[in-house]
Amino acid sequence: MERSGWDLGRDDVEHLLHEAAAMRGESLWQDALRRLRRNRAAWSSLLFLALVAAVSLFAPALPLPSPVTLDLQLEPQPPVAPWSVWGSHGFEPDYWDLTAVDGLLVKARLAVFGDWQTGHWLGTDGKGRDILSRIVWGSRTSILVALAATLCSLLIGVTYGALSGLLGGRVDNLMMRVVDVLYSIPFIFLVIFLITLVNEYRTELEDRFGIDREVVFFIVIGAVYWLTMARVVRGQVLSLRNTEFVDAARVIGASTARILFVHLVPNVLSIVIVYLTLTIPAVMLFEAFLTFLGLGIEPPKVSWGLLAVDGSEMVNPVRIYWWLVVFPAAAMASTLLALNVLGDGLRDALDPKLRGKD
């Protein structure tokens, strides 16, 4: 019997089955990761940010001088090349009140490096404190503020905006008017009021509730930056609430919470992730601005905003100690640039319209 053009033999079938097994489907996140890795600028920014986060996290374990150890001199000392002054002995574990984890990292640092510490590779400030150490330790505070505000924006903003868009109607209007009212409050006045209130009852708040000025600072910033996130998520949910998969979930009896967190929120995560990469640099800049005004982090703790204050105080018409301004500004600028480049790369990588085009 003669075979037609569409007849397949055993060998042909096995070959097709082998090819089908070798071909695997690709999810949206796998496709986004592949396209992100092809974007050299965005991928390099992600690696750079991972390095900054790692150095910031393990700062107590690094052989750096203490960021608060004083070495009073007549004037700040300029940077020295690592090959000329690699390091010295005489490390003193002088810090503010550290957490239990940071205390363990400091003990590990002493066990590994002893009293050896790096040289003043980026110079010292007017009180003899090492600039490199203060930049590394300052990154911990700035990143912590940004992450606190981002987490608050993620939890409150996404839930509030998604619920408002899903319910719609009068409930949506009422919830959005609440957001409008909160937007109308001058944020800088709110910060001044709360910080002043905390300063007046500082001892009582710390003794009874363990709340200090820094905690209030984190809460206030985080409590405001969720507003824009709520609006962004609400707009996305409004475009999805009447789609077929949401109607199907309602037909099978899914609850509002299940529709919200299982069906709608995962479909807006790409927008949320991109917006978060833009929120982090905005919060870091705002922290630096408030600290510059004296409303943020207080000494002996250090942040990039506090380094900007110290640098501005040492700039005078007689002599400019450039390293006090250039190095902290370069650290903050490079981190903010990497975050913005990563956000732009994530926007392209997570855009479903570009899927499969490269």
N, C-alpha and C positions, 0 to 999 in steps of 0.2 A: 504493500500500500504506500502510495506516494505521500510524503509529508508536505503540508502547506507551509507558507512563510511564517505562520504564527505558531506552528508546532515546536515544542521544546523537548529536547531529550533530557535524560537524567543528568548528564554532565552540565547542560545549560542551566537546569534548575538549581543544582548544587552551587554553581558559580554565582548565580543571582542571589541565592540565600547567603552565601559568604559575603558578597558585597553589601547586602542589606544589614548583616550583623556588624560589619565594620563601620557602617555609617550610623552615627549617633546624633540624636537631636540636640539642639542647643537652646538652653533657656535664655530668657531675657538678660538675667544677671551674668551668665557665662558669656553671652555675646557682648554685653557692656564691658566686662573685664577684658575681653580680647581687644576690643576697639580702644579701650583706655590704654592698654599696654602699647598699642601702635602709636598713640599720641605721646611722643617723646617728652614734650614739655610737661604735660600733665603727669605722666608716670614719674619723671624726675622730681617733680614737685611733691608727689606722694612719698617717694623715698626720702626726700629731704625732711619732710614733716615727721616721718617715722623716726628719723635720726634725732631730730630736735626733741620729740616726745621721749625717746629713750634716754637721752642725756639729761633731760629735765627730771625724769622719774628717778633716775639713779644718781642724781647730783650728790647726795650724802655719801655715796660710796666712792666717788671720784677723788683723786689725790689733789684737790684744790685747796687753797687757803680758805679759812673761814671767812664768810662774807661780812662778818661784823668785828673781826679782830682789828684793833686800832694800832697804828704805828705812826704816831704824830710826827709830822715833818713840817718844814717851812713851806713847802709847796708840793703839789702832786708830782709823782715821778712818771716820766714818759715810758712808753712800751720798750721792752727789750726783746731781742731775738731769742727764740728758744735754744739755738745752738750756742749762744754766748752765756746765757744763764738758764740751764736746764731746770734747776730746782734747788731746794735747800731743806735743811732740817730745822725743826722748830715749830711744827704744826701745833696749834692749840684748839681743842674742840669747843670753841665758844659759839654757841648758837642761842636762839630764842627757844621757847618751849616747843620741842619737837614732838611729833606723834610717836607712837610705839614703833611703827614700821621704820620711820626715819632714824630713830634711835638705834635700831638693829643694823641699819645700813651704815651708820657712823661707826659702830663697833666693828663691822666687817672691814670698813676702810682702815681703821687702826690696826686690825689684825694683819692686813695684807701689806699696807704701805708704812705702817708705823708713824713716825713724826715727819716723814718726808712729804714735801709739797712742791707743786710746780712754781716756777718763777713768775714774776709779774709781767707776763707776756703782753698784756694789753694795758699795762701801766697801773697806777693807783690813783685814788681820788685825794681830796684835800685832807682826809683823815688817815691816809695810808692804807685804805681798804682795797683789796685786789679787785680790779674791774672785771676780769674774766669770771671770777667766782661770783660776783654780784650779778653779772648778766645771766649766768647759768641758773643761779638760785632765783633770780627775778623772773625767769621764764616760767618757773613752777607756779608762782602766784598769778601771773597773767593768763597762763593756760588754764589754771583751775577756775578762775573767774569766767573765762570764755566757755569752758565745758559746763559749769553750773548753769549759766544762762541758756546755753544750747539745750541742755537736758530739760530744763524747765520749759523752754519753747517747744521742745519735742513732745513732752508729756501733756502739757496744758493746751498748747496751741493746736496740735493735731486733733486731740480729743474734742476740744471745744468747737473748732471749725468744722470737723467732720459731722459732729452731732447737729450743729446748726444747719448745715447744708442738707443733711438727710431728713430732718423733721420738716424744714421749710415753713412756709406760711407765716403766721403771726409769731410763732416761737422763734423762727429764724430772724424776723425783724427785731424782736425784743432782744435776742442775744447779740445781734450786731449793733444795736443802739448802746448796749452796755460797753462794747468795744469802743464805740465812738466816744462815749463819756470818758473812758480811761485814756484814750488818745488825747483828749482835750486838757488833761491835767499836765501842767508844766513839770516835766520830769526832774529838772535840776532843782526846782523848789521842793519837790517831794523828797529828794535825796538829802538836801540841806536840813529839812525838818526832821527826818528820821535819824540822821546822824547826830543832830543836836539833841534830840530826845534820848538817844542811846548814851551820849556823853554825860547827860545829867543823871541818868540812873544806871551808869555803867557798872558800878560795884554790885548793886542789887541784882542786875540781870545776869552778871557773870556768876555770882554766888548761888543764886536760886535756880536759874535756868541754863547756865552755861552759854549764854548768848553774848558775844562781844561785838565790837564795831565791825570787824571783818565779816562775821556771819551775816549781820544785817546788810552789809554792803553787797554780799553775794545774793541775798534774797531779793533786795530791791531791784538789782539789775535783771535777775532772772524773772521777776514778776512783771516786767514791762515788755521784754523782748518777745513774748509769746503772741502779742497782739497781731503783728504782721503775719506771723505764721498761721494764725487762725483764719485770717482773711484769705490767704493763698489757698489753704486746704479747703475752705468753704467753697470757693469758686470752682475748684476741681471736682468736689463732690456733687455740686449742683449739676454739672455736666454728665455725671454718672448715675445719679439717683433713679433715673427713669430708663436705664438700659435693660437689656433682656436678662442678664445674669442677676441683677437685683430683683427684678420681677419674679424670676424663677425661685430665688431664695425666699421671697415673701410667700409664694404659693405653697412651698413645702413646709411652711410654718416656722422659718428661722426668726429668732428674736431680733430686736433692734440692735442689741449689743453684738450679736453674731454678724449681722449684716454690716455693722460699722467696722468691726475689727478684723473680720475674716474676708469680707468681699470688697469693701471700699478702701480702707486704709492701705492694704498692700498695693492697690492700683494707683495710689498717689505718692508712694514712697520715693519714686524717682525725683519728683518735684521737691519733696521734703528734703532729700539728701542734698540736692543742689542748693537749696535755700540755706541749709545749715552751714555749708561751706562759705556762704556769704555772711552769715550771722556771726560766726566766730571772729573774723577780723574786725567787724564793726564793734563787737563787745570789747575786744582787746584795745581798740583805739579809745573807746569810751572810758574804759578803766584808766588808761594813761591820762586822759583829759581830767577825770575827776581827781586822780592822785596829784596831778599838777596843780589843781586848785586847792589841795589840802583836804579833800573830802574822801580820799580812798585809803590806801594802805599806809599804816603808820610805821616809823622806825621802831625797833631795829629790823623788822621784816623789810623785805625789798621786793620791788616789782619793776618792770620796765618803765612805768610811769614815774616811779620814785627816782629812778636813775636819770630820767629826763629833767626832773626838778634839780637834782644835784649838779647835773651838767650845766644847766642854765645859770646856776648861782656862781659857777666858776668862770663864766664868760665875762670878761671886762675889757675896756679899751686898752689897758696896759699890756695884757697878755692873754691869749686864748689857748686854753688847754684843750686842744682839738680832740684828743682821745677820749675825753669824758663825754663828748657829744657824738662823735662819729661811730664808735663801736656799739654803744647801746642802740643808736638809731639804725645802724646797719643790721643788727640782730632783729629788731622789730620789723624793719622794712622788708627784709628777705623772707621772714615768716609770713607776713601779710601778702606779699607778692606770690609766694608759693600757694597760699590758700586760694587766692583769686584765680590763679592759673589752673589749679586743680578743680575749682568750681566750674570754670569754663569747659574743661575737659570732660567732667562728669555730665554736664548738660548735653554735650554732643554724644557721649557714650550711651546715655540713658534715653536718648530720643528714639522712640519706636519707629519714627518715619525714616531714620537712617539705618535701620537694621537690615543687614544683609547687603549693603551697598558697597562694602569694601572687603 
